[in-house]
Amino acid sequence: MGRCRQAKRSPLKHKALHNPGESLQYEMQELLEDQVLLPFVVAVMSLTFAVYEWWRFLVSAPPRPFGLTALAIGVCAWAARRFFMQRQRYRNLAQGLEGEKAVGQFLEDLRAEGCRVFHDVVGEGFNVDHVVISPHGIFAIETKTFSKPKRGEVKATVNGDTVLFNGQAPCRDPIVQARAARDWVRDLLHETTGRRFPVRAVVAVPGWFVERSNGPKSDVWVLNPKALPAFVQHEPVVLKDEDVALVSSRLVNHIVQ
């Protein structure tokens, strides 16, 4: 009995590493709880009051259900508006989550080649979808899961720092986002190791055929995730095994702190 009453703590010393898309899962959960479930609960409660008053009206007492009915109609309209406003956002988050999982699965093949793979590395107000650390270099990967047309070609055209999806530019420039992720990873490693390691920025676009023009080259890779392992493995060896271990340990410390 004494042991059962003692104060207890978790047997785990550190937090677990993140899975692909974990930040998006948290955001989806918050979206459901704050923007969908609350209006739904309020709408159900108002309808319950209205039905109860109508029941009283039909059975015996002379209640006045009109006010509660008007309230229920107004609340239901408010809840429906909130739901439809957030529905597309939730779909976008779910699509992004599936994309990050797909890219993460392709990256898992690199572990057998001695690479270290980290998912959903969180900074202040943002996250880096994937980080690969290998003898061939360090890669900060930004996943962009853009919707495809139901028919016709599905082509991402890369011309220098410009990426067009079936001829259209996305609302947010993935090259800029990938460079920001790269710079953050590079600065984090410099702060924690005292050394400057080169980091490659990568944009992964699941489901799209990537075509490169003969124009200027960019320092950012834009790839279908199926090609990522091959691109990484074809890079020259630039890190020693002890460097891979050092960088990986510093990244793990950041994730679990």
C-alpha positions, -999 to +999 in steps of 0.1 A: +000+000+000+029+024+008+043+020-026+009+027-043+006+060-023+041+073-031+045+102-056+052+089-090+067+102-122+071+090-158+098+063-164+108+082-195+137+105-192+132+123-225+105+132-248+100+109-278+111+122-313+084+135-335+067+115-362+061+130-397+034+157-396+031+157-359+027+195-357-001+193-383-018+167-363-018+190-333-031+219-354-059+197-368-069+186-333-070+222-321-090+232-352-116+205-345-119+214-308-119+252-311-137+258-344-159+228-350-168+210-317-177+241-297-202+255-323-216+220-327-221+216-289-237+251-286-260+243-315-272+210-300-278+227-266-299+254-282-319+229-302-325+208-270-339+238-252-362+246-281-375+210-285-381+209-247-401+241-248-422+228-278-428+197-259-442+217-229-462+237-253-479+207-269-484+188-236-497+212-210-482+244-199-485+274-220-448+282-226-435+307-252-411+286-274-407+313-301-379+331-284-358+299-279-366+287-314-353+320-328-322+316-306-317+280-318-320+290-354-295+318-350-270+296-331-273+268-357-267+293-385-236+306-366-223+270-361-229+261-397-211+292-409-181+283-386-181+248-398-181+256-435-155+283-430-130+259-414-138+228-435-114+238-463-087+246-438-091+212-422-089+195-456-057+214-464-042+203-431-052+167-437-037+168-472-005+183-458-003+156-431-007+128-457+021+144-478+045+146-449+038+110-440+045+100-476+078+118-477+087+104-443+082+069-457+105+075-486+132+089-463+131+059-441+149+040-468+180+062-460+184+047-425+198+015-440+225+037-456+236+051-423+216+083-425+198+098-395+162+110-403+142+134-381+107+145-386+088+176-376+116+196-360+099+224-342+112+260-340+095+291-326+063+294-345+072+270-373+086+236-380+110+219-404+092+189-419+122+166-422+159+168-416+183+141-430+219+139-416+242+117-435+278+114-447+266+130-479+254+161-461+226+177-441+193+182-458+164+204-446+132+192-464+100+213-468+070+192-480+045+209-502+014+188-509-004+208-537-037+196-550-037+181-586-063+186-613-086+156-618-076+154-655-046+165-676-009+167-669+005+171-635+038+189-639+060+211-616+083+232-637+115+245-621+133+274-636+160+287-613+142+300-582+107+298-598+084+268-594+052+266-614+026+239-608+009+233-642+020+268-651+007+285-619+027+299-591+016+288-556+004+314-531+034+309-508+068+305-525+082+271-515+117+281-524+117+309-498+102+286-472+128+259-478+157+284-475+142+297-443+141+261-429+177+255-441+190+287-425+173+279-392+188+244-391+222+257-400+221+284-373+209+259-347+238+236-354+262+265-353+249+276-319+250+240-304+283+228-319+303+259-326+309+248-361+293+257-394+279+228-414+266+232-449+228+224-452+209+218-484+174+231-488+149+207-504+113+211-515+095+177-518+063+177-539+045+144-536+025+133-566+040+158-591+063+152-620+092+176-617+106+191-649+137+213-649+143+239-675+176+248-691+177+281-673+197+291-642+202+265-615+190+270-579+207+261-546+173+245-536+163+210-548+127+206-560+120+169-561+093+142-561+100+124-528+106+092-547+138+107-560+151+120-527+170+089-515+189+087-549+197+124-549+211+122-514+232+091-521+247+106-552+261+136-533+298+134-524+308+123-489+314+155-469+308+145-432+327+120-411+309+095-390+317+114-359+303+146-374+271+128-383+269+116-347+276+150-333+250+168-354+224+142-347+229+144-310+225+182-310+193+179-330+180+153-307+188+175-277+168+204-293+138+182-300+135+166-266+143+196-244 
